[in-house]
């Protein structure tokens, strides 16, 4: 698949088929993604790849714990800044509203919204979960490096005809996940990636979030009229 096609066709898939993904495919995706750039070639990411019974046990453990702690554990990092300003607050709000609109859930239907949110912790039915850790000593530059690795994973997945969903929500269960995966204490859970075959019949997978126009986030200087596309 052409890289531009992979970029254009990647989206946050929120309903997967149960079809298994072979280990060799997961390995190939991670091998390709390992070429992502990182300052000083630190390669600060660490991955736990789960499928089958180990993944099922983790999902069930979270389901049981959510009955007692529906908001999860205190997070080790803040996913969004406090008092998110515009235009970012509106973009986040609209993405949520558009998502629930695809499945016909009204804003006031808190129960249905809660059920959809809990689907995060089932990896939306994906057969593979990639749990991505960072060393706690790493700083913002290495977090950015990890982001490039995550994007590379998701683009490599498209080359195999697979879809994905990056989920920072899993960080709110870092202790529970750590109890299952036994990472070194210096590793911090950053996110999970749901990986598998898209359920094309699921209405939620029709969602494509809006993107700002290039001229909204870029200032061009020194280019001539003939250079404009």
Secondary structure by P-SEA (a helix, b strand, c coil): ccaaaaaaacccccccccccccaaaaaaaaaaacccccccccccbbbbbbccaaaaaaaaaaaaaaaaccccccccccccccccccaaaaaaaaaaaaaaaaacccccaaaaaaaaaacccccccccbbbbbbbcccccaaaaaaaaaaaaaaaaaaaaacbbbbbccccccaaaaaaaaacccccccccbbbbbcccccccccccbbbbbcccccccccccccccccc
